[in-house]
Amino acid sequence: MKILPAIDIKDKKCVRLIKGDFNNKTEYKISPIEQAKNYKDHGFKNLHIVDLDGALTGDTVNIDIITEIVGKFDLKIEIGGGIRNFESIQKYIEAGVEKVILGSAAIKNKEFLKEACQKFPDKIALGLDAKDGYLSVSGWKENSNLKTLEFLKDVNDYGASRLIYTDINRDGMKLSPNFEETENIANTSSCPLIISGGVSSIDDIRKAKELDNKNIEGIIVGKAIYDGDIKLDELAKEIDA
């Protein structure tokens, strides 16, 4: 199982939000570049990055930071945050990222998702952020009134190469991921799934591994690292060889 430590970027700094709330954020002293190096030095191969400035503006605000991380550390990076057009996707792919995550734009416009998957094969990840079984969009400020499983079934054959499922109620709360619903999504999805939201301890990583679901590809770890609940030395031991 892949372990993807997270970097959320806002105003060139590493931050973490509680349930996606920009008014409830914690800033950390370490820079995104320094944090990426830290992950690399501990042996991590994959990285989950969210450009929170991009989520607010719809532009590739921090692409210079992303490009530097890719160039310096040779990490497999998935990037999300306000990616709403083919031009932005192209920029990130040219910067060397492995996967570009489409969230709100894909949910609001399924044709955009379909075309993106066709134009950029094996590069598009679909981000599904859900609350109580319904998808949320626009930085989690809007309920789409779309049921997560029904939407997934509609787009399952579009060609997304990865699915990132986040339970918003768990995100940043360190309450453990919603494993039961995650398995439901994984069993429906035609592409591999990454678990996101709520990781609180090393036990959550081990529980994810024990699910033994071949369609669950990995797990994202964020706030628990920054707050010191999970030590990188300890987490690195869980990296699959």
RADA-V522899 format. One record per run of one state. SS is the DSSP state (H for helix, E for strand, L for the rest). FROM is the first residue (numbers start at 1). TO is the last residue. If there is no record, write none. Layout:
ss	from	to
SS	FROM	TO
SS	FROM	TO
//
This chain:
ss	from	to
L	1	1
E	2	10
L	11	12
E	13	18
L	19	20
E	21	31
H	32	41
L	42	45
E	46	51
H	52	57
L	58	62
H	63	73
L	74	75
E	76	80
L	81	85
H	86	95
L	96	98
E	99	102
L	103	103
H	104	108
L	109	109
H	110	119
L	120	123
E	124	131
L	132	133
E	134	137
L	138	141
E	142	147
H	148	155
L	156	161
E	162	167
L	168	178
H	179	188
L	189	192
E	193	196
L	197	201
H	202	210
L	211	215
E	216	221
L	222	222
H	223	226
L	227	231
H	232	236
L	237	241
//
